[in-house]
């Protein structure tokens, strides 16, 4: 079935501008030079922040010194207690941009009860936010409570009852806890919506509205999103008070640090082209497939051809997904094969190459896929494989995003790989492919 890429970039932009004027949202494009009225000097070092010495020491111990643009712009505004709406590409440091203000709130107001809530779309992202917070909190703050599906309730509820003052949650499980009266937010001071666009894409809007309905009206709200869909604007109108709007470059284009290229290949050559790209890359590689079955098939085939690969998709259990991500992060697996649904939970540093084995279903997913590489100022490569019958779909994708991918031709190595595969040379026998925890494969 053909992929449809809605041409809505200009429409959304105009709609956002109208909504901004009507609701008096302060809009500042963080890529533009500051006006004469804006006398603030851009923060160059975390030591310049008006925060506690304790937090400065914790940041230094964690080797955080120079803020990213989103951190430099958002943190001072959030520290003043203002609502913040920030849109930026993935890999720009949004997590620290809201964690530092949250930590300062917790240090300043030491009353009992949950003071801060962070809502995220996936379990993996929730776990990574908790890990980042626990690395910074030190001994003066209690551990955060993780509230997600797919993990035992007992440990989560124990953390809440032990006095956690920060809760990081996915909407579905948190709504369940609220309905069962297992958690209350009477002391809440800060709400953070991280990757708001993805939460709405996943159908969490009703849950978010029900959760917001039990939170104190007097609170600070921060919303971070990779894209600014009309639905996000409506969410802002309902739950934020004259937010400071920070926009960092184009969120509908890949980062300038990523070289995007496309290979036209027939279906029977895709596997060989994929193997050729992986063989030339020495760093971590992330491969995207459209379906769960396709993900599993790719992971199996790659391991039989001698690549160490893991897989992650929506049907994997939490332990399986954690095993795959941990192995990928630690270098035990050089290749991770994933679906779009799972991609938002992949926050692994130093991914050298993203390969779109299948075209994404919607244009925004292309940005989120490519955003896994070229992070923190480093360079990355994103390759897309498409068939002759998908030319129009690729062109439509390019028009929607306003980009042009460099057209590449498969090199001679592909023919050699096809011949080796046909002859069975170098292939690991099926019986020798061992299944490890998490349906991860390792060639012995």
HUKAZI-V615584 format. One record per backbone hydrogen bond with DSSP energy under -0.5 kcal/mol. NH is the residue of the N-H (numbers start at 1). CO is the residue of the C=O. Records with the same first field share a line. If there is no record, write none. Layout:
NH=CO  CO
This chain:
5=3
6=4
8=6
12=8
13=9
14=10
15=11
16=12
17=13
18=14
19=15
20=16
21=17
22=18
23=19
24=20  21
25=20
26=24  243
28=26  245
30=28  247
31=247
32=29
38=35
39=37
46=65
48=45
49=46
51=49
56=52
57=53
58=54
59=55
60=56
61=57
62=58
63=60
64=59
65=63
67=65
72=68
73=69
74=70
75=71
77=73
78=74
79=75
80=76  77
81=78
82=77
84=221
85=244
86=84  223
87=246
88=225
92=89
97=93
98=94  95
99=95
100=96
102=98
103=99
104=100
105=101
106=102
107=103
108=104
109=105
110=108
115=113  165
116=165
117=190
118=167
119=117  192
120=169
126=122
127=123
128=124
129=125
130=126
131=127
132=128
133=129
134=130
135=131
136=132  133
137=133
138=134
140=137
145=166
146=144
147=145  168
148=146
151=148
156=152
157=153
158=154
159=155
160=156
161=157
162=158
163=160
164=159
167=116
168=145
169=118  167
170=147
171=120
174=170
175=171
176=172
177=173
178=174
179=175
180=176
181=178
182=177
183=177
188=185
189=115
190=115
191=220
192=117
193=222
194=119  192
195=224
196=193  224
199=195
200=196
201=197
202=198
203=200
204=199
208=204
209=205
210=206
211=207
212=208
213=209
214=210  211
215=212
216=185
219=217
220=189
222=191
223=84
224=193
225=86
229=227
232=229
233=229
234=230
235=231
236=232
237=233
238=234
239=235
240=236
242=240
244=83
245=26  243
246=85  244
247=28  245
248=87
249=247
251=249
253=250
258=255
259=257  380
260=258
261=382
262=406
263=384
264=408
265=263  386
269=266
270=266  267
273=269
274=270
275=271
276=272
277=273
278=274
279=275
280=276
281=277  278
284=350
285=334
286=353
287=285  336
288=355
289=338
295=291
296=292
297=293
298=294
299=295
300=296
301=297
302=298
303=299
304=300
305=301
306=303
307=302
309=307
310=335
312=337
316=313
321=317
322=318
323=319
324=320
325=321
326=322
327=323
328=324
329=325
330=326
331=327  328
332=327
333=327
334=308
335=308
336=285
337=310
338=287
339=312
343=339  340
344=340
345=342
346=343
347=345
351=348
352=284  350
353=284
354=381
355=286
356=354  383
357=288  355
358=288
365=362
366=362  363
367=363
368=364
369=365
370=366
371=367
372=369
373=370
374=351
376=91
378=375
380=257
381=352
382=259
383=354
384=261
385=356
386=263
390=387
391=388
394=390
395=391
396=392
397=393
398=394
399=395
400=396
401=397
402=398
403=398
406=260
408=262
414=411
415=411
416=412
417=413
418=414
419=415
420=416
421=417
422=418
423=419
424=420
425=420
427=424
428=304
432=429
433=430
434=432  442
436=434  440
439=436
440=436
441=309
442=434
444=432
